[in-house]
Amino acid sequence: MATRVFALWKQDAAYFSGIVRERVGQSDRFKIGFDDDDEDVVDVKNLRRLELQIGDRVTIISSKERATVASVDEQHVVVRLIDDPSEEMEVEVSGIKIQSRAIGSQWGNRMINADEIVTLVPRTKSETPSSLRNSNTGLNKKVLNKVGIVVTLSVGCDREKEKEIIMRIIKTNGGTVLDDWTDVLSLAGEYSANKKRWVITSDNIGTDIKHDIQQVFLVSDAANTKPRFLTALALGIPCLSVEWLRSLSSGVSFTVGFD
């Protein structure tokens, strides 16, 4: 039976219940099928065993009320509202979420190792490390040659470490890490008449080619409202997932053609 977990959903900075569908490449990252039918790839450090304990702090998703666990079985949990401890109610496990702060303070004993996880989709023989290495024998082409990449990541405790790994992968595969879009684009906007907004139109955008860069991309682990992400969205610059980029260093062979 596949492993059930509470997994981090970055957009809410909270953990939701789900099932581990499959392992992503050779990394310690797993595709999670959340109970509300969403999916995401989550690092093992952001997974916890689905083992609720009495006293755990939770939030009821439908009402957004904070509560603590009073009792629990496999499918349902009885919670006691924090604002009214005399009131108890029964909810499904899929009907609660756990804030990251509670995970940090209460769930240290329910971390899970990658080797303990049973996935819904079993790994095939072709996905073993040796077969991946063999499939990549002789592959020396730098697939990100003449490609410039801007990196933006959502907030997390290991954000800087993650960014260092991503930048190393980009450089190893021949790409150029850009600090910002201004490294390759001229964004000469101007203030509006009332000086309250900075406005830029297509006529104000130009190119400033450096490092023989022919194409640019954004790399992000999730949609966000940071200027780099929104600028890429506004200009139609393609976004590459962190998972795709990590696959470049996992030994998987790609046929890449950027048009």
N, C-alpha and C positions, 0 to 999 in steps of 0.2 A: 504494500500500500504506500502511495506517495506521501511524502512528509508534509504535514500541515504546519503552517508558521504564521506568526505576525511579522509582516514585512513593511519596511519604510516606504511610504508614498511621499516623495520629496515635495510635491506641490503643497501638501498640507503639513509637512514636517511632523507627521504622525504615522503610527503603525496600524495596519489593517490586516484582517485575517485572509488567508489564501492558501493555495497549494503550490508546491514546487513542480513546475512543468518539465523543465529541462535545464541542463548545464550549458553555459555559453562558452564554447571553445574549451580551452584548457585553463581558463581563469577560474577564480573562486567567485564567479558571478552566475546567477541563476535567473531564469525567466519564471516569474511568479504570476499565476492566475488568481487574481483577487476574487473574493466571493461576490463582488458586484459586477463581475465580468470584465473589469479592466485588466490590463497586463502591463508589466514593466520588468526590466532587468535590474536586479538588486544584488549588491555585493553581500557576501556571506556575513560580513561584520554588521550588516543592518538587518539581519534576520534573528528572530527569537522563536524558540519552541512554542507551539500553541498549547501552553500549560498555564492557564490562569490559576491564581492562588488567592485565597481569602485575604482581603486587605489591599489588593491591587487597585490602583487608581485608574479609572477609565472615563471615557466620555460617551454618552449615548448619542449616536449619530443623528437620529431623527429629531431629537429635541435639543441637542447640544448641552444637555445637563451633565454636570460632573457627578461622579458616583464612585463608590468603592465596592469591590466584589464581596458579597455576603456568602454565597455558595455557588457551586458550579458543577455541571456534568459535561458530557461530550458535546452536546449541541446547544444547551441553554445555560444562561448564567443569571443568578439573582443578584441584583445590585441594590445598594442602599444610597439614596441621594445625599450628597454632601450638604446641600442647603436645607434638607429636611430629613435628618437621620431616622425619623420614625416611619418614613415611607420606603417600602421596598417594592421592586418590580422585576418581572422576569423578561429578559430579552434574549434574542439569539446571539450567538457569538459574532456572527457577521454584522450585527447591529451596533457594535461598539468599536471604538478606536482608542488607541493609547498614545498619549502625547510623548514626544521624544524626551522631555524632562523626566517623566515617570519611568520610561525605559532605562534611562541613565541611572536612576536612583534605586529602582526596585528589581530590575530584570537581569542583573549581572550573573545570576546563577542559571539563566535559561538561554545562554548563548549556545550556538550550534556550530560544529565543525563541518567543513565541506564534505569530508569523507563519511559523515553520518547520514547525509541527506539521501533519501530515495526519491528519484525523479519520476514523474508520470510518463515521460518519454525516455526509455532506456538508451544509454549510449551504445552506438554501434561499433563494430570492429574498426570501421574506417575512421572513427574519431579518436583512436588511441594515439598517444604522443608519437610512437614510432611511425605509424602510417602517415601522420601529418608531416613529419620530418621527411619521409621518403617522397611524398608528393611534391615537396618543395625543393627537391634536389636540383641544383643547377639554376635556380631562380635568383638572378642577381639584379634584375632590373629595378631601379628606384622608381616605384610607382607614383611617388609624389614629386617627381622632378619638375621644376618650374611651377610648382603650386605653392601659393601663399595661404596660410591658415591663421585665422584669429580664433583664440580659445576663450570661452566663457563658461563658467561652471556655477551651479547653484550652491547655496550655502551649505557647508558641512564641516564636520570636525577635521577631516583629512583633506580638505580642499586643496591646500598648497602641495601636499604630497601627490595627490591625484594629478594636479596640473603639471608637476615636474615629470611624471611618468608619460603623460600625453605629449608633452613637448619633446621628450627624448624619442618617442616613437615617430613623431613627425620628422625630426632631423635624421634619424636612422634611415628612413625611407625616402630621403632626398628632398623633403619639403622645407619650406621656410616659415618660421613662426613669426607672425606679425604682432606687434604690441597693440596696434589699433588700426582701424580702417584708414586713418590719415597717413599710414605708411605707404599706401598705394592709391589713395583717392584724395582729390582736392575737394573739400566740402566748404565752399565759400558762401555761407549763408549771411543773413543780415537780420537785424532786429525789426519787429513790426513797428508801425507808426506810434503805438502807445508804449513801446519799449517793454512790453510784458512777455513777448514771445520771440524766440529765435526761429526764423523761417528759412527753409532751404527748398529750392525747386530744382527740377531736372537740369535747368540751364546753369545752375551753380555747381554742378558736379563734374569733375574732370578726373583724369587719371594721372598718376605720377609713378610710372613703372620703375621698380627697383629690383635688383637681384635677378633680372631676366625672368620675372614672374609673368606667366601667361594666363593663369586662372587663380581665382580666390574662392575660399570656402570658409564657413564658420563651423567650429566643432563645439557642441554643447551636450550636456547630459540630460537637459530638460528645458522645456520652454520657460522663459522668464522675461522680466521687464527691464533687464539691464540694457544700457545704451548700445552695447555691441550687438546684442541679439536683435533689438528693435531696428537698428540701422540695417542689418542684414535682411531683415524681413521687408523693410521699406524699399530696399534696392533690389530685391529679388535674388540675393546671393544665396546659393544652396547651403543647407546645413547638413553636416555629416554627424552621425551619432558617435558617441564615445566607443560603443561596442564595435562598430565597423572599424574604427581606428585601431582598437586593441587587437582585432583579428589579424591585422597586418603583422603583428609580432608573435602571433600564435603558431605560425608555420603554415597557415592556409594560403593556397595559391589563388591569385586573383588575375583576371584579365581586365585591365583598366583602360578605359578610353574616355577622356573628358572632352566633350564637344562644346 
